[in-house]
Every structure is written in C-alpha cells, then in structure tokens.
Amino acid sequence: MITVRKLKLTIVGDEQTRKEQYKIIRDEQYKQYKALNLCMTLINTHNILNSYNTGSENKLSSQIEKLDNKI
C-alpha cells in the first residue's frame, strides 16, 4: 500500500526571497510533470507498437528460407 502525504510549505523571509523560492519550486514541479508525461508517452507508444504485430518479420524469414531452399 502506498501512503501519500500532502505537505504545506511556508517560506520565511522578505517578499523577494519568497517569490524566488516559490518560483524554484514551481519550476521543479513543472520539470517533474514534463518528464513523467514524456515517460508515459514512451511507454504507451511502445505498448501500442508491440500490440500491432504485422507479422512482417515472420514473412521475411519465410521468404529467406524459401530462397535458401532454392539455392
């Protein structure tokens, strides 16, 4: 079972420092979401491409085998 806890961050400091620190946190979250979306896209693409097996590999190997038999 996975347990998830929500954190509430409060940055102590002057207004400029708080804005900079919150910007860093937002940028890092954005980068994490972007990386996760990229990985999920790659996984789904891999699954879709593997589910549509056209049999071209089997056809090619059978054609090569027929040519070898003729030779």
MOGI-V94054 format. One line per field, one symbol per residue. psi: psi as a letter, one per 30 degrees, with the letter a starting at -180 (. if undefined). Layout:
psi: ???
//
This chain:
psi: kkkkkkkjkkkkaleeeeeeeeeeeeeeeeeeeeeeeeeeeeeeeeeeeffijfgfeeeeeeeeeeeeee.
//
